[in-house]
């Protein structure tokens, strides 16, 4: 079962612009935050290339009100409540990174988890190297590249057997990395660098754990039935596994 939505790896850091970081932060705008970085999307077995970065830049700028920014990795409807931080605007390419300016909302000052707005501003100002984000997107087609950079797609269900054999041969002999296109850009989750290992942001939200479990169950829907049929076996299994 293919995931409906993907999350990119963490894009970290903030790009200072003309030494105006503190002034811009005082205006509730974090300039030059990394939104997505070229490279591997770990956990999905695919890579992001320059075309993907250009598409994210274009899609982000096409959103008239800006791209929704959330705090942490809320994955389930209940956890998504109270995580809204603001919107990302003014997307641009910066080498292997797509950046944007984060416009923080006053709504985030009164979230169920406290004043997220001030916390994020302080993180960006005092620990910019620990500041990062991960986009949420609908994946498009997967492809590989030839030595000349030409995109090669695997055979589809509409191809005949002969065409499929030929396309599969071309695809198999292309470069080893599998790249992904983006069909739709949904948002970006702001996190800190060690978030996967109980970083500061994860202290505010259990979304990271939920994200990992949700991702696993999306890939293995048959597990849901097993859990329903044998709920008492889960805890003993986890103890033995550990």
N, CA, C and O of each residue as an XYZ file, in Angstrom:
968
protein
N       0.848     -1.199      0.000
C       0.000      0.000      0.000
C       0.884      1.251      0.000
O       1.746      1.401      0.867
N       0.681      2.118     -0.936
C       1.509      3.312     -1.047
C       0.993      4.424     -0.145
O      -0.216      4.611     -0.003
N       1.906      5.150      0.456
C       1.509      6.260      1.314
C       0.765      7.323      0.507
O       1.130      7.618     -0.631
N      -0.250      7.878      1.089
C      -0.951      8.978      0.442
C      -0.126     10.246      0.533
O      -0.013     10.991     -0.440
N       0.459     10.495      1.714
C       1.291     11.669      1.924
C       2.682     11.219      2.339
O       2.844     10.175      2.970
N       3.682     12.012      1.981
C       5.066     11.794      2.412
C       5.498     12.972      3.267
O       4.922     14.058      3.201
N       6.531     12.730      4.077
C       7.236     13.817      4.759
C       8.676     13.802      4.289
O       9.290     12.741      4.177
N       9.209     14.969      4.018
C      10.614     15.049      3.642
C      11.481     14.934      4.879
O      10.996     15.078      6.001
N      12.779     14.671      4.673
C      13.723     14.730      5.771
C      13.831     16.169      6.267
O      13.351     17.103      5.625
N      14.468     16.324      7.412
C      14.598     17.642      8.019
C      15.498     18.540      7.188
O      16.632     18.180      6.875
N      14.986     19.707      6.836
C      15.789     20.764      6.216
C      16.123     21.756      7.314
O      15.223     22.349      7.910
N      17.403     21.944      7.588
C      17.778     22.687      8.785
C      18.469     23.999      8.478
O      19.063     24.185      7.415
N      18.375     24.905      9.440
C      19.105     26.163      9.370
C      18.283     27.337      8.879
O      17.214     27.176      8.289
N      18.813     28.524      9.140
C      18.187     29.779      8.728
C      19.257     30.622      8.055
O      20.397     30.675      8.517
N      18.892     31.274      6.972
C      19.848     32.077      6.215
C      19.755     33.538      6.639
O      18.770     34.198      6.308
N      20.751     34.073      7.363
C      20.721     35.493      7.741
C      20.713     36.371      6.496
O      21.400     36.078      5.517
N      19.953     37.422      6.538
C      19.849     38.323      5.392
C      20.253     39.735      5.803
O      19.508     40.447      6.476
N      21.462     40.118      5.373
C      21.946     41.487      5.619
C      21.981     41.844      7.101
O      21.794     43.005      7.467
N      22.217     40.854      7.950
C      22.333     41.116      9.377
C      21.043     41.574     10.021
O      21.069     42.143     11.112
N      19.897     41.335      9.361
C      18.624     41.865      9.865
C      17.823     40.834     10.631
O      16.614     40.996     10.797
N      18.481     39.751     11.115
C      17.765     38.667     11.760
C      16.933     39.134     12.959
O      15.737     38.854     13.029
N      17.559     39.841     13.898
C      16.851     40.226     15.116
C      15.703     41.173     14.805
O      14.618     41.032     15.369
N      15.924     42.124     13.927
C      14.870     43.064     13.576
C      13.692     42.345     12.941
O      12.541     42.636     13.265
N      13.965     41.413     12.044
C      12.887     40.710     11.377
C      12.150     39.800     12.344
O      10.932     39.643     12.252
N      12.900     39.191     13.289
C      12.240     38.364     14.285
C      11.298     39.192     15.144
O      10.230     38.716     15.528
N      11.686     40.429     15.449
C      10.826     41.278     16.265
C       9.523     41.603     15.549
O       8.530     41.963     16.180
N       9.535     41.472     14.222
C       8.321     41.707     13.428
C       7.564     40.412     13.158
O       6.688     40.371     12.295
N       7.905     39.346     13.901
C       7.223     38.056     13.795
C       7.456     37.373     12.458
O       6.612     36.605     11.998
N       8.578     37.643     11.839
C       8.931     36.973     10.598
C      10.312     36.354     10.762
O      11.273     37.047     11.096
N      10.408     35.057     10.529
C      11.692     34.362     10.540
C      12.140     34.241      9.092
O      11.533     33.495      8.325
N      13.185     34.954      8.702
C      13.574     34.970      7.284
C      14.446     33.780      6.906
O      15.252     33.309      7.709
N      14.280     33.306      5.698
C      15.194     32.327      5.137
C      15.233     30.980      5.804
O      16.286     30.344      5.841
N      14.107     30.520      6.339
C      14.088     29.194      6.966
C      14.151     28.115      5.888
O      13.488     28.220      4.856
N      14.951     27.078      6.131
C      15.043     25.965      5.192
C      13.722     25.195      5.197
O      13.225     24.804      6.253
N      13.165     24.984      4.011
C      11.893     24.275      3.875
C      12.098     22.839      3.415
O      11.484     21.921      3.957
N      12.952     22.638      2.426
C      13.255     21.286      1.954
C      14.639     21.286      1.325
O      15.044     22.256      0.685
N      15.353     20.196      1.512
C      16.725     20.072      1.028
C      16.838     18.912      0.036
O      16.205     17.869      0.200
N      17.641     19.114     -0.971
C      17.903     18.084     -1.971
C      18.567     16.878     -1.319
O      19.439     17.029     -0.463
N      18.151     15.678     -1.726
C      18.763     14.471     -1.176
C      17.735     13.397     -0.879
O      16.627     13.416     -1.415
N      18.105     12.471     -0.031
C      17.288     11.295      0.251
C      16.090     11.631      1.133
O      16.193     12.433      2.061
N      14.949     11.006      0.831
C      13.786     11.045      1.714
C      13.802      9.730      2.473
O      13.204      8.747      2.036
N      14.481      9.713      3.603
C      14.668      8.474      4.337
C      13.334      7.908      4.812
O      12.437      8.643      5.225
N      13.230      6.604      4.745
C      12.005      5.934      5.127
C      11.088      5.669      3.953
O      10.149      4.879      4.052
N      11.364      6.336      2.831
C      10.542      6.145      1.639
C      11.353      5.587      0.466
O      10.780      5.198     -0.552
N      12.680      5.546      0.602
C      13.514      4.960     -0.432
C      13.593      5.756     -1.714
O      13.882      5.194     -2.770
N      13.341      7.058     -1.647
C      13.400      7.906     -2.833
C      14.241      9.145     -2.541
O      14.591      9.425     -1.394
N      14.561      9.887     -3.621
C      15.399     11.068     -3.503
C      14.693     12.298     -4.074
O      13.817     12.196     -4.933
N      15.102     13.458     -3.569
C      14.621     14.750     -4.051
C      15.718     15.381     -4.894
O      16.879     15.415     -4.488
N      15.343     15.885     -6.081
C      16.325     16.512     -6.955
C      15.995     17.986     -7.183
O      15.107     18.544     -6.539
N      16.726     18.606     -8.112
C      16.530     20.032     -8.384
C      15.120     20.325     -8.894
O      14.537     21.350     -8.541
N      14.577     19.449     -9.708
C      13.231     19.648    -10.226
C      12.214     19.702     -9.096
O      11.291     20.517     -9.120
N      12.388     18.823     -8.098
C      11.501     18.805     -6.935
C      11.586     20.137     -6.185
O      10.562     20.712     -5.815
N      12.811     20.623     -5.964
C      12.980     21.899     -5.260
C      12.305     23.037     -6.023
O      11.662     23.897     -5.422
N      12.452     23.037     -7.338
C      11.817     24.080     -8.150
C      10.297     23.998     -8.042
O       9.620     25.024     -7.983
N       9.761     22.777     -8.017
C       8.306     22.606     -7.910
C       7.798     23.072     -6.547
O       6.745     23.703     -6.463
N       8.541     22.765     -5.478
C       8.150     23.234     -4.142
C       8.170     24.749     -4.089
O       7.268     25.363     -3.519
N       9.191     25.359     -4.677
C       9.289     26.818     -4.714
C       8.089     27.416     -5.439
O       7.479     28.378     -4.971
N       7.762     26.833     -6.580
C       6.617     27.333     -7.362
C       5.301     27.129     -6.612
O       4.491     28.051     -6.514
N       5.088     25.925     -6.084
C       3.836     25.623     -5.391
C       3.668     26.474     -4.145
O       2.564     26.922     -3.836
N       4.780     26.700     -3.419
C       4.698     27.534     -2.229
C       4.302     28.956     -2.567
O       3.493     29.559     -1.862
N       4.858     29.498     -3.633
C       4.538     30.870     -4.035
C       3.149     30.995     -4.654
O       2.596     32.093     -4.720
N       2.585     29.881     -5.106
C       1.238     29.916     -5.675
C       0.156     29.990     -4.599
O      -0.989     30.326     -4.900
N       0.502     29.684     -3.362
C      -0.472     29.748     -2.268
C      -0.607     31.196     -1.814
O       0.300     31.750     -1.191
N      -1.735     31.796     -2.129
C      -1.918     33.231     -1.907
C      -1.789     33.625     -0.443
O      -1.266     34.695     -0.131
N      -2.261     32.768      0.458
C      -2.169     33.081      1.887
C      -0.917     32.505      2.522
O      -0.679     32.703      3.714
N      -0.120     31.801      1.748
C       1.078     31.178      2.279
C       0.845     29.709      2.605
O      -0.295     29.247      2.658
N       1.930     28.985      2.819
C       1.883     27.562      3.148
C       1.722     27.387      4.649
O       2.446     28.007      5.428
N       0.790     26.560      5.055
C       0.524     26.339      6.478
C       1.745     25.721      7.167
O       2.345     24.768      6.670
N       2.091     26.289      8.317
C       3.208     25.810      9.121
C       2.674     25.317     10.459
O       1.906     26.014     11.122
N       3.084     24.114     10.854
C       2.653     23.551     12.133
C       3.864     23.299     13.030
O       5.003     23.267     12.565
N       3.600     23.125     14.304
C       4.639     22.859     15.288
C       4.757     21.356     15.494
O       3.779     20.702     15.858
N       5.944     20.800     15.265
C       6.132     19.369     15.450
C       5.511     18.576     14.314
O       5.312     19.095     13.216
N       5.204     17.307     14.589
C       4.689     16.391     13.580
C       3.312     15.852     13.965
O       3.184     14.655     14.219
N       2.278     16.694     14.016
C       0.948     16.147     14.297
C       0.496     15.280     13.137
O       0.616     15.682     11.980
N      -0.025     14.089     13.431
C      -0.425     13.198     12.357
C      -1.887     12.792     12.444
O      -2.500     12.446     11.435
N      -2.444     12.833     13.640
C      -3.824     12.430     13.803
C      -4.650     13.663     14.139
O      -4.117     14.641     14.663
N      -5.937     13.628     13.845
C      -6.758     14.838     13.914
C      -6.688     15.521     15.273
O      -6.628     16.748     15.341
N      -6.695     14.752     16.351
C      -6.664     15.361     17.668
C      -5.366     16.081     17.928
O      -5.363     17.155     18.530
N      -4.247     15.502     17.481
C      -2.946     16.097     17.724
C      -2.700     17.313     16.856
O      -1.858     18.148     17.189
N      -3.421     17.431     15.746
C      -3.227     18.577     14.859
C      -3.793     19.849     15.471
O      -3.357     20.947     15.125
N      -4.763     19.716     16.378
C      -5.354     20.883     17.013
C      -4.320     21.573     17.903
O      -3.641     20.924     18.699
N      -4.213     22.866     17.762
C      -3.315     23.629     18.618
C      -1.876     23.644     18.158
O      -1.006     24.086     18.908
N      -1.585     23.172     16.938
C      -0.205     23.145     16.469
C       0.085     24.196     15.397
O       1.216     24.284     14.920
N      -0.900     24.981     15.016
C      -0.716     25.972     13.955
C       0.247     27.061     14.412
O       0.068     27.654     15.476
N       1.281     27.320     13.592
C       2.274     28.346     13.904
C       2.125     29.590     13.054
O       2.325     30.705     13.535
N       1.775     29.404     11.792
C       1.685     30.535     10.884
C       1.764     30.064      9.451
O       1.285     28.980      9.119
N       2.371     30.882      8.592
C       2.438     30.552      7.166
C       3.802     30.918      6.594
O       4.422     31.903      6.994
N       4.249     30.098      5.649
C       5.495     30.351      4.950
C       5.197     31.080      3.642
O       4.301     30.690      2.893
N       5.961     32.144      3.377
C       5.755     32.940      2.171
C       7.114     33.277      1.545
O       8.162     33.101      2.166
N       7.067     33.764      0.304
C       8.275     34.193     -0.399
C       9.286     33.052     -0.512
O      10.373     33.123      0.061
N       8.932     32.016     -1.240
C       9.811     30.865     -1.438
C      10.880     31.192     -2.483
O      10.611     31.891     -3.459
N      12.102     30.675     -2.264
C      13.155     30.843     -3.262
C      14.178     29.719     -3.121
O      14.300     29.085     -2.072
N      14.917     29.491     -4.224
C      15.983     28.495     -4.239
C      17.266     29.108     -3.707
O      17.621     30.241     -4.032
N      17.950     28.331     -2.883
C      19.249     28.713     -2.353
C      20.162     27.495     -2.489
O      20.377     26.756     -1.529
N      20.692     27.298     -3.692
C      21.516     26.116     -3.935
C      20.694     24.841     -3.831
O      19.733     24.656     -4.577
N      21.069     23.964     -2.911
C      20.379     22.685     -2.723
C      19.222     22.777     -1.736
O      18.716     21.755     -1.273
N      18.805     23.992     -1.415
C      17.737     24.196     -0.429
C      16.673     25.125     -1.003
O      16.990     26.087     -1.701
N      15.421     24.832     -0.706
C      14.339     25.796     -0.931
C      14.042     26.464      0.407
O      13.796     25.790      1.407
N      14.067     27.793      0.416
C      13.838     28.558      1.640
C      12.573     29.390      1.525
O      12.036     29.589      0.435
N      12.104     29.873      2.675
C      10.938     30.752      2.717
C      10.985     31.556      4.006
O      11.707     31.210      4.941
N      10.212     32.629      4.049
C      10.068     33.429      5.273
C       8.869     32.925      6.054
O       7.778     32.783      5.502
N       9.067     32.652      7.342
C       7.989     32.151      8.190
C       7.306     33.316      8.901
O       7.935     34.035      9.677
N       6.025     33.495      8.632
C       5.228     34.535      9.277
C       4.463     33.900     10.431
O       3.498     33.167     10.215
N       4.898     34.183     11.655
C       4.299     33.554     12.828
C       2.998     34.245     13.206
O       2.874     35.467     13.115
N       2.032     33.438     13.634
C       0.704     33.945     14.002
C       0.592     34.115     15.518
O       1.173     33.348     16.286
N      -0.169     35.138     15.935
C      -0.422     35.335     17.363
C      -1.230     34.184     17.953
O      -1.219     33.978     19.167
N      -1.925     33.438     17.113
C      -2.697     32.285     17.592
C      -1.780     31.302     18.326
O      -2.191     30.662     19.293
N      -0.537     31.192     17.855
C       0.399     30.233     18.433
C       0.859     30.624     19.837
O       1.510     29.827     20.512
N       0.534     31.834     20.284
C       0.923     32.250     21.635
C       0.042     31.607     22.689
O       0.414     31.545     23.861
N      -1.133     31.125     22.275
C      -2.087     30.579     23.240
C      -2.512     29.169     22.845
O      -3.701     28.849     22.844
N      -1.546     28.338     22.513
C      -1.854     26.960     22.140
C      -2.046     26.116     23.408
O      -1.669     26.554     24.495
N      -2.624     24.914     23.287
C      -2.750     24.031     24.449
C      -1.411     23.668     25.073
O      -1.358     23.283     26.241
N      -0.318     23.788     24.301
C       1.009     23.465     24.811
C       1.799     24.700     25.217
O       3.010     24.620     25.428
N       1.125     25.841     25.329
C       1.806     27.043     25.770
C       2.101     28.014     24.639
O       1.483     27.952     23.576
N       3.042     28.902     24.873
C       3.396     29.957     23.918
C       4.403     29.416     22.902
O       5.610     29.608     23.043
N       3.890     28.743     21.890
C       4.761     28.161     20.870
C       5.426     29.240     20.023
O       6.548     29.062     19.550
N       4.741     30.342     19.837
C       5.283     31.417     19.009
C       6.591     31.947     19.574
O       7.586     32.048     18.856
N       6.593     32.285     20.858
C       7.795     32.813     21.490
C       8.905     31.771     21.507
O      10.071     32.096     21.286
N       8.541     30.518     21.768
C       9.537     29.451     21.808
C      10.236     29.316     20.457
O      11.461     29.216     20.393
N       9.451     29.314     19.377
C      10.014     29.148     18.039
C      10.874     30.358     17.672
O      11.939     30.198     17.076
N      10.425     31.561     18.019
C      11.220     32.759     17.747
C      12.562     32.699     18.477
O      13.601     33.033     17.908
N      12.531     32.272     19.740
C      13.765     32.184     20.510
C      14.703     31.125     19.929
O      15.917     31.321     19.876
N      14.128     30.007     19.498
C      14.939     28.967     18.883
C      15.617     29.495     17.615
O      16.810     29.279     17.405
N      14.847     30.186     16.776
C      15.385     30.703     15.520
C      16.471     31.752     15.763
O      17.448     31.827     15.019
N      16.292     32.558     16.809
C      17.237     33.643     17.084
C      18.512     33.142     17.739
O      19.609     33.573     17.382
N      18.372     32.225     18.704
C      19.522     31.830     19.508
C      20.143     30.500     19.093
O      21.322     30.270     19.364
N      19.381     29.618     18.442
C      19.899     28.325     18.008
C      19.476     28.049     16.564
O      18.817     27.042     16.304
N      19.838     28.919     15.622
C      19.360     28.766     14.247
C      19.809     27.471     13.576
O      19.126     26.964     12.685
N      20.964     26.927     14.001
C      21.442     25.699     13.382
C      20.610     24.489     13.800
O      20.665     23.442     13.155
N      19.836     24.633     14.887
C      18.981     23.556     15.355
C      17.566     23.652     14.796
O      16.734     22.776     15.036
N      17.306     24.700     14.065
C      15.959     24.992     13.574
C      15.764     24.352     12.207
O      16.617     24.491     11.330
N      14.657     23.658     12.021
C      14.426     23.032     10.722
C      12.957     22.782     10.460
O      12.104     23.044     11.308
N      12.674     22.269      9.269
C      11.289     21.955      8.911
C      11.256     20.748      7.993
O      12.258     20.382      7.378
N      10.084     20.139      7.914
C       9.868     18.954      7.096
C       8.553     19.135      6.365
O       7.509     19.288      6.999
N       8.586     19.121      5.028
C       7.356     19.356      4.284
C       6.486     18.109      4.250
O       6.976     16.984      4.348
N       5.191     18.332      4.109
C       4.210     17.263      3.937
C       3.673     17.401      2.520
O       3.188     18.467      2.140
N       3.755     16.318      1.725
C       3.376     16.432      0.321
C       2.796     15.138     -0.215
O       3.043     14.055      0.316
N       2.018     15.275     -1.284
C       1.526     14.112     -2.009
C       2.551     13.752     -3.078
O       2.865     14.579     -3.934
N       3.077     12.526     -3.040
C       4.093     12.151     -4.025
C       3.484     11.910     -5.394
O       2.337     11.483     -5.519
N       4.275     12.193     -6.412
C       3.861     11.908     -7.781
C       4.541     10.652     -8.292
O       4.665      9.666     -7.566
N       4.979     10.690     -9.533
C       5.600      9.522    -10.145
C       7.034      9.319     -9.639
O       7.729     10.277     -9.300
N       7.454      8.066     -9.598
C       8.829      7.737     -9.295
C       9.591      7.529    -10.603
O       9.023      7.063    -11.591
N      10.855      7.870    -10.604
C      11.650      7.713    -11.822
C      13.133      7.592    -11.476
O      13.556      7.889    -10.358
N      13.901      7.152    -12.455
C      15.352      7.134    -12.357
C      15.917      8.011    -13.473
O      15.170      8.547    -14.292
N      17.228      8.150    -13.497
C      17.851      9.008    -14.502
C      18.931      8.242    -15.258
O      19.668      7.441    -14.684
N      19.005      8.508    -16.562
C      20.060      7.941    -17.381
C      21.344      8.734    -17.172
O      21.366      9.716    -16.431
N      22.418      8.293    -17.835
C      23.699      9.000    -17.710
C      23.612     10.432    -18.214
O      24.393     11.290    -17.802
N      22.661     10.688    -19.107
C      22.502     12.038    -19.653
C      21.487     12.872    -18.868
O      21.194     14.009    -19.240
N      20.949     12.305    -17.778
C      20.000     13.037    -16.958
C      18.555     12.905    -17.392
O      17.681     13.567    -16.831
N      18.285     12.063    -18.382
C      16.911     11.867    -18.856
C      16.104     11.057    -17.850
O      16.600     10.069    -17.308
N      14.874     11.464    -17.598
C      14.004     10.763    -16.666
C      13.470      9.482    -17.305
O      13.021      9.484    -18.451
N      13.526      8.393    -16.545
C      13.044      7.103    -17.013
C      12.031      6.579    -15.994
O      12.333      6.472    -14.806
N      10.830      6.253    -16.470
C       9.766      5.799    -15.586
C       9.575      4.290    -15.690
O       9.802      3.718    -16.756
N       9.165      3.637    -14.614
C       8.886      2.206    -14.688
C       7.624      1.967    -15.507
O       6.820      2.886    -15.664
N       7.425      0.755    -16.034
C       6.221      0.484    -16.824
C       4.962      0.636    -15.988
O       4.961      0.360    -14.788
N       3.884      1.082    -16.638
C       2.605      1.242    -15.964
C       1.618      0.177    -16.397
O       1.898     -0.612    -17.300
N       0.466      0.157    -15.754
C      -0.528     -0.879    -16.047
C      -1.114     -0.706    -17.444
O      -1.708     -1.637    -17.987
N      -0.948      0.492    -18.032
C      -1.497      0.730    -19.357
C      -0.571      0.235    -20.469
O      -0.968      0.192    -21.634
N       0.655     -0.137    -20.115
C       1.607     -0.593    -21.118
C       1.371     -2.058    -21.475
O       0.957     -2.855    -20.633
N       1.639     -2.403    -22.736
C       1.539     -3.789    -23.172
C       2.698     -4.586    -22.589
O       3.650     -4.022    -22.049
N       2.602     -5.907    -22.707
C       3.664     -6.746    -22.155
C       4.999     -6.437    -22.813
O       6.014     -6.317    -22.127
N       5.010     -6.306    -24.146
C       6.265     -6.010    -24.841
C       6.826     -4.656    -24.422
O       8.024     -4.516    -24.176
N       5.939     -3.657    -24.343
C       6.384     -2.331    -23.906
C       6.896     -2.382    -22.473
O       7.900     -1.751    -22.144
N       6.202     -3.136    -21.618
C       6.607     -3.238    -20.216
C       7.988     -3.854    -20.083
O       8.802     -3.392    -19.283
N       8.259     -4.900    -20.868
C       9.573     -5.542    -20.814
C      10.672     -4.563    -21.223
O      11.731     -4.508    -20.598
N      10.406     -3.792    -22.281
C      11.396     -2.840    -22.755
C      11.608     -1.710    -21.746
O      12.742     -1.337    -21.444
N      10.498     -1.172    -21.231
C      10.598     -0.081    -20.257
C      11.267     -0.544    -18.972
O      12.052      0.189    -18.372
N      10.957     -1.751    -18.560
C      11.550     -2.278    -17.335
C      13.050     -2.479    -17.501
O      13.820     -2.269    -16.564
N      13.463     -2.888    -18.703
C      14.884     -3.056    -18.979
C      15.603     -1.709    -18.942
O      16.685     -1.594    -18.367
N      15.000     -0.695    -19.556
C      15.590      0.653    -19.541
C      15.655      1.188    -18.117
O      16.662      1.760    -17.701
N      14.570      0.993    -17.378
C      14.488      1.491    -16.002
C      15.536      0.813    -15.115
O      16.184      1.468    -14.297
N      15.696     -0.494    -15.282
C      16.626     -1.254    -14.450
C      18.070     -0.854    -14.706
O      18.915     -0.958    -13.817
N      18.358     -0.391    -15.936
C      19.728     -0.036    -16.295
C      20.026      1.448    -16.105
O      21.127      1.906    -16.408
N      19.056      2.189    -15.609
C      19.274      3.606    -15.313
C      20.027      3.732    -13.987
O      20.384      2.727    -13.372
N      20.262      4.967    -13.553
C      20.988      5.202    -12.308
C      20.345      4.515    -11.128
O      19.150      4.223    -11.172
N      21.104      4.241    -10.057
C      20.578      3.472     -8.920
C      19.560      4.220     -8.069
O      18.719      3.590     -7.427
N      19.617      5.559     -8.048
C      18.692      6.307     -7.189
C      17.308      6.409     -7.833
O      17.173      6.593     -9.042
N      16.293      6.285     -6.988
C      14.910      6.492     -7.429
C      14.451      7.848     -6.927
O      14.501      8.128     -5.729
N      14.004      8.687     -7.847
C      13.570     10.037     -7.508
C      12.038     10.090     -7.468
O      11.358      9.185     -7.952
N      11.519     11.159     -6.886
C      10.068     11.303     -6.735
C       9.632     12.679     -7.223
O      10.320     13.676     -7.004
N       8.491     12.717     -7.882
C       7.872     13.997     -8.234
C       6.909     14.401     -7.118
O       6.513     13.564     -6.307
N       6.541     15.653     -7.076
C       5.572     16.134     -6.102
C       4.296     16.544     -6.831
O       4.330     17.332     -7.777
N       3.159     15.991     -6.368
C       1.872     16.343     -6.960
C       1.212     17.511     -6.242
O       0.561     18.351     -6.864
N       1.388     17.553     -4.923
C       0.736     18.614     -4.147
C       1.519     18.883     -2.868
O       1.996     17.953     -2.218
N       1.649     20.149     -2.513
C       2.339     20.581     -1.302
C       1.298     20.977     -0.263
O       0.490     21.876     -0.497
N       1.318     20.301      0.890
C       0.267     20.510      1.889
C       0.682     21.428      3.036
O      -0.137     22.203      3.529
N       1.916     21.353      3.457
C       2.330     22.159      4.599
C       3.755     21.831      4.978
O       4.440     21.076      4.288
N       4.197     22.408      6.087
C       5.536     22.130      6.618
C       5.454     22.110      8.133
O       4.780     22.936      8.748
N       6.155     21.148      8.725
C       6.188     21.017     10.176
C       7.535     21.498     10.688
O       8.577     21.004     10.258
N       7.522     22.452     11.597
C       8.747     22.995     12.168
C       9.183     22.119     13.335
O       8.408     21.859     14.255
N      10.438     21.667     13.287
C      10.978     20.802     14.336
C      12.414     21.221     14.623
O      12.989     22.030     13.894
N      12.994     20.663     15.696
C      14.400     20.938     15.961
C      15.231     19.743     15.524
O      14.696     18.655     15.308
N      16.538     19.941     15.393
C      17.418     18.935     14.806
C      17.315     17.563     15.469
O      17.140     16.575     14.756
N      17.416     17.447     16.794
C      17.390     16.111     17.389
C      15.992     15.622     17.706
O      15.815     14.798     18.603
N      14.978     16.123     16.971
C      13.597     15.795     17.308
C      13.339     14.299     17.309
O      12.526     13.821     18.100
N      14.008     13.549     16.448
C      13.784     12.110     16.390
C      14.352     11.410     17.620
O      14.035     10.251     17.890
N      15.194     12.127     18.361
C      15.789     11.552     19.566
C      15.442     12.395     20.785
O      16.317     12.802     21.549
N      14.155     12.647     20.949
C      13.671     13.408     22.109
C      14.272     14.801     22.182
O      14.723     15.223     23.247
N      14.284     15.515     21.075
C      14.759     16.886     21.065
C      13.788     17.806     21.763
O      12.747     17.366     22.251
N      14.121     19.080     21.815
C      13.320     20.050     22.565
C      11.889     20.144     22.062
O      10.955     20.254     22.857
N      11.714     20.103     20.766
C      10.361     20.255     20.237
C       9.481     19.085     20.632
O       8.284     19.258     20.861
N      10.063     17.888     20.714
C       9.247     16.721     21.018
C       8.727     16.746     22.439
O       7.804     16.001     22.768
N       9.300     17.589     23.295
C       8.794     17.706     24.657
C       7.404     18.314     24.680
O       6.662     18.132     25.645
N       7.040     19.039     23.616
C       5.739     19.679     23.551
C       4.678     18.797     22.920
O       3.484     19.046     23.086
N       5.101     17.770     22.196
C       4.126     17.021     21.407
C       4.534     15.579     21.265
O       5.720     15.274     21.138
N       3.543     14.666     21.285
C       3.801     13.254     21.048
C       3.640     12.923     19.584
O       3.578     11.748     19.221
N       3.572     13.930     18.735
C       3.332     13.706     17.312
C       4.408     12.886     16.629
O       4.122     12.175     15.666
N       5.657     12.971     17.115
C       6.722     12.212     16.466
C       6.494     10.725     16.620
O       6.675      9.968     15.666
N       6.096     10.289     17.821
C       5.789      8.881     18.022
C       4.613      8.476     17.156
O       4.644      7.432     16.504
N       3.585      9.295     17.150
C       2.418      8.994     16.332
C       2.773      8.945     14.860
O       2.232      8.133     14.109
N       3.697      9.828     14.444
C       4.102      9.847     13.043
C       4.766      8.540     12.652
O       4.489      7.990     11.586
N       5.655      8.035     13.528
C       6.345      6.788     13.222
C       5.371      5.617     13.159
O       5.437      4.792     12.248
N       4.462      5.551     14.138
C       3.487      4.454     14.168
C       2.537      4.540     12.979
O       2.228      3.532     12.344
N       2.076      5.760     12.684
C       1.162      5.940     11.557
C       1.818      5.534     10.251
O       1.196      4.871      9.421
N       3.077      5.930     10.063
C       3.790      5.577      8.850
C       3.899      4.068      8.705
O       3.720      3.530      7.612
N       4.193      3.378      9.812
C       4.308      1.919      9.764
C       2.971      1.274      9.424
O       2.912      0.367      8.593
N       1.897      1.735     10.059
C       0.586      1.139      9.821
C       0.076      1.447      8.419
O      -0.647      0.642      7.831
N       0.448      2.611      7.876
C       0.086      2.911      6.489
C       0.700      1.896      5.539
O       0.091      1.512      4.540
N       1.924      1.463      5.867
C       2.629      0.519      5.005
C       2.196     -0.928      5.248
O       2.374     -1.788      4.385
N       1.630     -1.189      6.422
C       1.249     -2.562      6.779
C      -0.172     -2.575      7.359
O      -0.355     -2.828      8.550
N      -1.170     -2.303      6.520
C      -2.542     -2.241      7.023
C      -3.049     -3.558      7.623
O      -3.994     -3.567      8.412
N      -2.407     -4.668      7.240
C      -2.832     -5.956      7.783
C      -2.585     -6.045      9.285
O      -3.205     -6.851      9.980
N      -1.660     -5.198      9.785
C      -1.358     -5.205     11.223
C      -2.584     -4.783     12.039
O      -2.785     -5.262     13.155
N      -3.403     -3.886     11.477
C      -4.596     -3.423     12.191
C      -5.499     -4.594     12.549
O      -5.994     -4.682     13.673
N      -5.712     -5.493     11.594
C      -6.569     -6.661     11.848
C      -5.958     -7.568     12.908
O      -6.663     -8.100     13.766
N      -4.628     -7.741     12.840
C      -3.963     -8.582     13.845
C      -4.123     -7.984     15.234
O      -4.381     -8.701     16.200
N      -3.969     -6.672     15.330
C      -4.122     -6.008     16.627
C      -5.548     -6.122     17.142
O      -5.774     -6.312     18.337
N      -6.517     -6.002     16.221
C      -7.917     -6.141     16.624
C      -8.228     -7.551     17.107
O      -8.973     -7.741     18.068
N      -7.641     -8.546     16.423
C      -7.925     -9.940     16.774
C      -7.171    -10.411     18.011
O      -7.632    -11.306     18.719
N      -6.002     -9.804     18.275
C      -5.174    -10.262     19.401
C      -4.650     -9.087     20.223
O      -3.436     -8.919     20.342
N      -5.535     -8.276     20.792
C      -5.066     -7.082     21.530
C      -4.208     -7.420     22.736
O      -3.329     -6.638     23.099
N      -4.440     -8.563     23.365
C      -3.690     -8.911     24.576
C      -2.266     -9.351     24.284
O      -1.454     -9.480     25.201
N      -1.955     -9.583     23.007
C      -0.617    -10.070     22.666
C       0.380     -8.942     22.438
O       1.584     -9.187     22.373
N      -0.104     -7.714     22.316
C       0.769     -6.601     21.955
C       1.810     -6.311     23.027
O       3.005     -6.266     22.734
N       1.367     -6.112     24.268
C       2.306     -5.750     25.333
C       3.358     -6.827     25.578
O       4.540     -6.496     25.670
N       2.976     -8.118     25.691
C       4.002     -9.155     25.867
C       4.990     -9.208     24.700
O       6.181     -9.448     24.900
N       4.490     -8.982     23.483
C       5.390     -8.997     22.333
C       6.416     -7.876     22.421
O       7.602     -8.099     22.178
N       5.963     -6.658     22.770
C       6.876     -5.522     22.861
C       7.949     -5.757     23.929
O       9.105     -5.375     23.745
N       7.563     -6.382     25.038
C       8.529     -6.664     26.093
C       9.583     -7.657     25.609
O      10.772     -7.492     25.878
N       9.136     -8.692     24.891
C      10.091     -9.665     24.383
C      10.987     -9.030     23.327
O      12.185     -9.308     23.267
N      10.389     -8.165     22.484
C      11.162     -7.503     21.429
C      12.257     -6.639     22.021
O      13.405     -6.679     21.578
N      11.888     -5.850     23.039
C      12.882     -4.984     23.678
C      13.999     -5.797     24.332
O      14.919     -5.225     24.916
